[in-house]
Amino acid sequence: MSVDNLSHPPRRPACGRWCAWWAGLLIWATTLVAAPATVSTTGPALMRSVAEQALDDPRAALSGVRQRLASLSAGDAGTAFWLRLALVDVLVHTDQEVESRRELAAAAQALPASAAGPQERLWLEHFQRYVDTGTVDPEAFRRQQAAVRERARAAGDAHLLCRLDLNEAALLVEQDAVDEAWAALEAVDRCAAELGDAGLRAYALGTMGPLAWRVGSLQPPQTYYQRALAALGERPARYKRAWLLDDLGWALVNGGQPTAARGPFEQVLALASQIGDVSFMMRGHEGLAEVLLYQRDAQGALRHARASLQLSAGHPGLRFRDVTAQTQVVEALALLQHPDLADAVEALRAMAARDPSTRNASLIARSAARGYRALGRHAQAYAELERYLEISNHDARAARERDAQRLQARYEATLREAENRELRHAAERARLELEARAERQRALWALVLVLLAGLAGGGWFFGLALKRRRRLAELALRDELTGLPNRRAVLAFAREQFNLARRLDLPISLALVDLDHFKAVNDRHGHAAGDRVLQAFASAATHVVRGQDRIGRWGGEEWLLVMPGTRASELPAIFARLRQAMAEQRVPGLPHPHGVTFSMGTAERHAGIETLDALVAEADGHLYRAKAQGRDTLCGHSLSLVHSAAESVSQSA
């Protein structure tokens, strides 16, 4: 078999078809302006503005978005979310997968769960599927897509629905399901027409180009590329135009029209040079080299192929493209019978170890066979030719297996859907039977409900009366002015604690507190000011007394403080804290400091005290002693305690 008679597969970049999908997804976002949506379009509109720039120059678009993100305030989470989704769109389009996943995670973090609306959550889920399209199980992907689609349809988000259709088409192309992919792309084209979305139409038409000959379309592939270019209208879109022109050029080459392909490839090179896109500059050189090889212009082809290799050498991230250029160098040198041919062939074969993809391995084997034949090394040429045929046959078998697996998976999915449908019908029948049974029982339930309603009404009125009684009882035990327990309540608490202390032989102390010169406050500032003084003391006492203590209004300006588990030695500290808290209170109508003080008489239960009344009487006696000693002081059950209290008060002051 002659090496020259081998089929001539297109020398496309290894990521060509897959990258084209993401390029198309980016186009979709550029021209949604024409059709109004029934949901908020603020976020998608922001993405469209970024995507419009990316169509012309992705690097400039990325730089602009990052600058805008850096200038956002911390509270502008919504704008940051949509800008990061726009970044993901551009990054995936430019094959920066790691960075796109990082930005997707940042987008999810940029929008707190409390601020995420239904639209944001839907778009975030869509992008999570969008980034993972090539890595998930196809059937699982379709189920997830269907769930998101149902919610998007309920929300009336036509733009998101169109994008979901696009994702479905991308998956079908990746699976090489050309007939289904063609139908899906036609659906995308119709959807784009309804939205007035020229960018999405350009994507759909451009993707239909390479599928046209495989589905038996009446129009040649180049027709679809030309229609896609026309759909872009007056937009600059240099990056996307370069992509479509590159596809058009290769379609013409593969269609036996290499001369017609020269113009598109020259435009690709010119557009790529304008925006500084090295990848498309390489594509332009490779396309022109291919055209010149068809025209047997080996010198021109060699010049362009080497220009592509030089660009690749300066950009390590584009090294996946140099296989195409190196095969063109080998074939040009073979035509020229150049002495560098042997080195070029060995350099080409060395690339096979670096790039294990079957497509590049096929290109390398075919070109190496031609190079060895030109060198007269026929055994090696034959070995490379056999390798080329083996790879081609392996690819054909793999394609058939993929088709069989896809059809099997689709059959199983259809079978599951039929089973699910039958289960749904059975569930519906059961539901109708239950409804009929419920109808027969409805009369009985109505009677039961009437009885229950009567019982519930009676219970409600009873509960209301009980609540009112409890409220009245609570009011009866509360001092209306201060909100503290009144005499009855605090006395009941004191009696309960006194009996408990006597039974368990535990300490308990009482204190009677009287505000000093309270009548003078009323006479000088009025009774309203006096009421506010009482309220201020109640507030101070509430903050000072401990959890187990209880203070209540005893009468007038007198208060009873009950302190279970407290000994007399602890009372000076309590007096000091209460005195300090009262001094810090601000009393409306009185100057600050207000100068209102109080006297305290205390008593601790001891062997001679058998009743609460006796303990209260002892505390009352000590209160009168405190008044007699000049007020603003504390008196207890012994002289030593009085001295200790006085010292403590002095230290506190």
Helices and strands as residue ranges (DSSP letters): G 3-5, H 16-28, H 42-56, H 58-71, H 77-93, H 97-110, H 118-131, H 138-155, H 158-174, H 178-195, H 198-215, H 221-231, H 238-254, H 258-275, H 278-294, H 298-313, G 316-321, H 322-336, H 341-354, H 358-375, H 378-476, H 487-504, E 508-515, H 518-525, H 527-544, E 550-555, E 558-564, G 568-570, H 571-584, E 598-604, H 612-628, E 634-635, H 639-652
